[in-house]
Amino acid sequence: MANRLGINLGFATNKYIEPEVWARVVREDLGLGYVQLVADLLNPFWPETYIEGQILRIEAAAREYDVKVESIFTSTFTRVNHLMNPDADARAFWLEWFKKLLDIGARLGAKNAGSHFGILTFADYEDEGRRAFVIEEGVKGWQALAKYAAGIGYSELIFEPMSVPREMANTIEDTQELMDRVNAGGGGVPMRVCLDVGHAPHPDQRDPYPWLERLGASSPVVHLQQTVLHKSNHAPFTEENNRDGIVKPEKVLAAMRGAGNDDALYLFEISHREHWDTEWRIIPDLKESAAYWRQYIAE
């Protein structure tokens, strides 16, 4: 394959939730053909009959508008402790939740699935023994999911480095270590990373380009946003934002190419706050962002 351009469907949450609507927006308004479905639009906790109906609607809309669901991911409402919850029973039901998420993605043709790695509570983070135990529980959970994913057609699982140590993968080294620990389990699909060019993790590693250079080979999915140094603005790639923004398409692609990766899915992960000044700019801003990046990624 080759580099592909698409969008994370977090932008559609509570705004364009109907499959027929977001598929039309993605294809006709934005000119994109790839999406990362998010659990906020189809949550495994919901009744099975409703989920089944939504799957059928997504399949039909994807066919009608020629949109491919290549990935499935958690999102804003599912940014929780999940596999690193301090309660063992909660970790167990989140493991089952993820299996259902993988089932949904497999039905829709997704080749990878993921989330943030897990989140420590402050109590667990500040207790060295508990911190080590809960992280190991998270590793075991992802290893179990990697084996499950191997049986239903996935190529890999992915997790996203986050912005504070408590939310995991705060440095390049920590991210690599987590991948290595999960992959040491064997018997499943590989655990890889979903890089985000705008996340502002450890204060010593806020330049996104070393992340791409060092981890790009292990990143089949990259989240795109415009931002400035030391922030994660999740802003659109408008002419105004691009003047001061640090995310330059040619630099991003050069860094990934240098890492040996010319086969990645680049997904806009752009957020508009609920405000009168931005509510009506969602589609125009996304359309401008897509046109800007289309100069660099043809598919």
Secondary structure, 3 states (H helix, E strand, C coil): CCCEEEEEHHHHCCCCCCHHHHHHHHHHHCCCCEEEEECCCCCCCCCHHHHHHHHHHHHHHHHHHCCEEEEEECCCCCCCCHHHCCCHHHHHHHHHHHHHHHHHHHHHCCCEEEEECCCCCHHHHHCHHHHHHHHHHHHHHHHHHHHHHHCCCCCEEEEECCCCHHHCCCCHHHHHHHHHHHHCCCCCCCEEEEEECCCCCCHHHCCHHHHHHHHHHHCCEEEECECCCCCCCCECCCHHHHHHCCCCHHHHHHHHHHCCCCCCEEEECCCCCCCHHHHCCHHHHHHHHHHHHHCCCCC
